[in-house]
Structure formats: structure tokens, C-alpha cells
Amino acid sequence: MISIKNLYLSFTKEFDALHNINLDIADGEKVVLLGEADSGKTMLLRVLAKLEKVNNGEVYIKNISLDKVSFKHDISVGFVPKSFVFLNNKTVRENFVYILKERKFDPATINLKVLTALKNFGIESIQNLKVKDLSPYQKALSELARVSMRKIDLFLIDDICSGLVPSEAENIILKLKEMMQENPESTFLFAMSNNNLAQKLECKIINLVHGCIEQENESTQIN
């Protein structure tokens, strides 16, 4: 699915945000990038989402060079950033409907997909609230519900448990595990800063420190 060779990304001459990253992730693999702030985990997700341009190195997704891959025709990518991207003055439901209309779904399919997502993530009660009035936890659930409404080949999920109280973070972990179980053929790449929560995802863990891969640990893999 993903092959990264000798990847470098820097914004200044003195500091590499990513330094000599070499990584292979198989189709259907579930992986956590674990690291503290400025470890490079978020930046690596942003590179794969084509939001950052690398200085040197090679990145391939499905054997296609990243600069040539199409997220519309070659592979479907679901990027869930830590700073959520919504239409803030619209309701949760309106945001869901908007994204499906943009993808040309018919009204009946849109209604079914929206109702299913709201129910699966337990957010029916907030569907008519404007996004700007949601708590960080409600936004996290809404973001996962929104990305669940379409078929995704590659999920890129960036540290959405950060800043949540323990009970909220634990529930997000449960929802992420459900998503992995419901999408066994999809590849998941998480960025996380909390080791205990990362372990509970039961995925392969890759540690990043100062933009470098430190070591790899194997945990129980989702089947």
C-alpha cells in the first residue's frame, strides 16, 4: 500500500521535520505512529495526504508515485486531522449531507448513509447542533462518523484523542477499533501521542523521535 524511501522534509536548514524515513505498510495493515509533539508523526500523515511537499525521497501509494497518485481515481483516502475541518455555522447533519452531495449521491442514499453514521457513532442527539457549539469530543465522534460514510482504502487519523478526558478518549479508541473491524481490507495509519491508548488499539506501533523512526514494536494485529 505505502512505500517510503529516504524521505526528508524540512522547513529550515537547521531542522528536519522528517529525517531519512524508510517505511513499508502493506495493504490492510493497521499502524500507529507514536511520538510526542514535533516527533514528525502528524507531518508524515500530512505528506501522505498530499498536504506537504517533501524535499527529498520517494513515496509510493499502490506503486504510484505520490505526486501522480489520484485520490479520486487510484485510491480513496480518509484524512481525519486533529484540528477538525467542518462548516462551523452548519449543523452536524448539514455537514454530512453536504459531503455526500459533493460526491453526487442521490437523496435516498444520502439520507440512509447519514442516519446510519449518526446511529453507529451515537450522535443522533447532536445532529441539529451547529459544529461551532460542539465539544472537542463531539467533534471527534462527528469527524469519524463523517469519514465512515464512504468506502475508504487508506485512513489517516491524526491524534484525535489528544486533549480529551480519559473516558472520552477510551470511547474514541473503541470506535476506532470498530472501524478497523468493519473495514478489514482498509489500511489504517494513526498518529498518537499517548502510549497507553496506542497499545489499546492493538496495532503495529512505530515510534518517532525528532522526525526519525526510532524502533518498531509488534502488538496484536487486528484480523
N, C-alpha and C positions, 0 to 999 in steps of 0.2 A: 504493500500500500504506500508506504513512505520510505524513501531512502535519502539520507542526508550525508554529504561527504565534505569534510574540511570547511565547514561553514563558519564565516566570520561576519559579525555585524558590529559596527562602531559608529558613534555619533561625534566622537572627538578622537584626536590622535593618541591621547593618553589612556583611553578606556575602551575596552571591548565589551559591548553588551552581551555578545555571544562569541566564544573563543574556541575555534577548532572543534566544532560539534560534528561528531560522526554517530549516526543513529539509523537503525533499520527497524521499522514497525510493520508487522505482517497484516494482511487483510484479516479483519475481525479481532485483532488484538486489542486488549484493554490496558492502558498505560497511564501511570501517574508521574508527572514531572514534579518532584518535591524540592522545595527550596524556600529560603527566606526572601524578603524584599530585595530586589536588584540581583537576584540569582540568575535571571535570564529565562525563567520558566514562561512568564507572560510574553516576553519578546519572541520566544520560539513559536508560541501559538500564533502570534500576530504575523510572523513570517509565513507560516503555513496557510494563514487566511489571506495572504497576499496584501497585507496592510503595511508591511515593512519591506524595503528592498535591501538585500544583503550586499555586502562589499565584495566578498569572495566566497567561493564554494559552489557546490551543486546540490540542488533539491529536486527530487522527483516524486510525483504522486501518480500512482498507477503507471509507472515507467514513462511518464510525460514530464518534461522539464517544467518547473513551477511557473516560469514566465510564459509558458504556452498553454498550460492546462486551463480548461474552461469549467467553471463551477456550475455552468448551466448544461453543458453537453457531455463532459467527460466524467464528472463526479459531483455529487451533491454534498455540500459542506454545511454543517450547522455550527456557527460560531456563537458562543454564549460568553460575552465579555463580563468582567467584574463590574464595570460601570455600565449598567443596563441601557439599552437603546430602545426607547419607546416613543410614541407620540404622547407626550406628557399630558396634554389637555384633552385627550380622548380616554374613554373608558377601556378597561381590560378587554371587554368583548369587542369593542370597536377596533382595537389594535389587532386582535386575532382575525377579525373579518377582513380588515384592510390587507394583511399579508397574504391571505388566500385569494382575495380579489386580484391582487397584483399578479398572482400565478394562474389566473384565468379559470379558477374552479367555478362550477355552476352553483347557484344559490342553495339548492338542496344539499349538495356535498359540503358546502361551507358551513351550513347550519349543523350538520351531523358531526363534522370534524371539531367545530368549536364546542359543542355540547360534550363530546367525548373527552376533549382535553380538559375542560373545566371540571368534569366529574373525576377523571383519573388523578388530578392533582389537588382535589378537594378545595377548589377555589370558586365554586358556584356563588358563594355569598358575596364575593368581591367583584363579580363580573361587571357591575354597573358603577363601580368606583373609578374615578379618574386616576391614571397612573401616578400623577404628582402627589396624590393623597395616600399612596400605599407605603407600608413599612418596607425596609430592605428585605425582610423575609418574604413578604407577599410578592415583591418584585421578583425575587429569585424563583419562587414557585411559578409565577406567571411566565417568566422567561423560559423555563424548562417546558411548561405546557405549550407555549407557542412553538418552540422548535420541534416538539413531538408531533405536530400536526402534519408533517410531511416526511416522506421517505428520505433518510439521511444515510449516506455512505460513511462519512467521516464527521464525528462530533469533536469539536474543540471547545472545552469548557474551562473557563478561567477563574478558579479560586472563589466561587460564588458563596462558599461557606464563611469566608473571611468577614469578621465583624458581627456575625450572628451569635446569639446566646446559645449555649450548648444544646438545649433541647431542639431549637430550630435547626442548628447545624446537623444534628443527628437525623432529623426528618428529611433534610435535603439529601443526606447520604443514602437513606432508604429509597428515596425517589430515583436517585442516580443508579442504584443497584437494580431497581425495577426496570429502568430504561435499558440497561445493559442486557437484562434477561429477555426483554421483549424485542431486542434488536441484536441477536447473537451474531449476525453476519456483518454488522457495522463495526467500524473501528472507532474506539474512544480514546481521546487524549485529554487528560485532565491536568491543570496546573493547580497545585495545592501548597499551602504553607504550614499546615498542621499535620504533623506526623501521625498522631493518633487517628485522626479522621481518614487520612490517606490509607492507613492499614485496614480500616474497616471497609474500604471499597474492594479489598481482596483482589487487587490487580498487581501487575508488574510495576515496581517502583524504580524510577531513575532519579538519582539525586543530582541537583545542580547547585554549584557554589561559584559565585563571582563569574557567571557566564560559561562555566565549564561543567562537563559531565564528570562527577566525582566517582561514582560507582553505580552498579546495578544490583538490585535485590530482586529475588523472585518471591512472590507471595502466591497464595492460592488463586488460580486463574478462573474466571467465570467461564462456564461451559455453555 
